């Protein structure tokens, strides 16, 4: 009888194991993503523009843009961006005699130099030469969803000129302004900002 009861106990035990609930366990894996903003503007060349006026023709007609008067810069950005520019003063300051010359005698226009395209990645709101002044001016307006990119895409040129009276530059020639001979300086500030 003892053998039968042991046998029945073993059968009942194995039957109860067959119908028991499986044991479950779980683990939690936290996942985080940190995106650091990348906004870098790099002046590649032409970080110091120097115009020298030494003929009556240059006083009368100004100095048109050539490669000598170009500033090349790039933008690396993880976000869509705009670039703004303005001068630190409405007047350039004389370094020797202390006089002034209106900053808007200097003019500029933006062109692209990279793999990106106007109308696809960004736009240049200034269609003609703009006179440099303290007004904060958007010179590159990124297109949403398309401006972010590397320096290969976002490469630009500022074409500078002096005294040509083009666009919104000073309409009066340097000759008529009769500015004292001196070296005049002002800083033009480029600012890269996320949209």
Buried (B, 14 or more C-beta within 10 A) or exposed (E): EEEEEEEEEEEEEEEEEEEEEEEEEEEEEEEEEEEEEEBEBEEBEBEEBEBEBEEEEBBEBBBBBEEEBBBBBBBBBBBBBBBBBBBEBBBBBBEEEEBBBBBBBBBBBBEBBBEBEEEEBBBBEBEEBBBBBBBEBBBBBBBEEBBBBBBEBBBBBBBBBBBBBBBBBBEEBBBEEEBEEBEBEBEBEBEBBBE
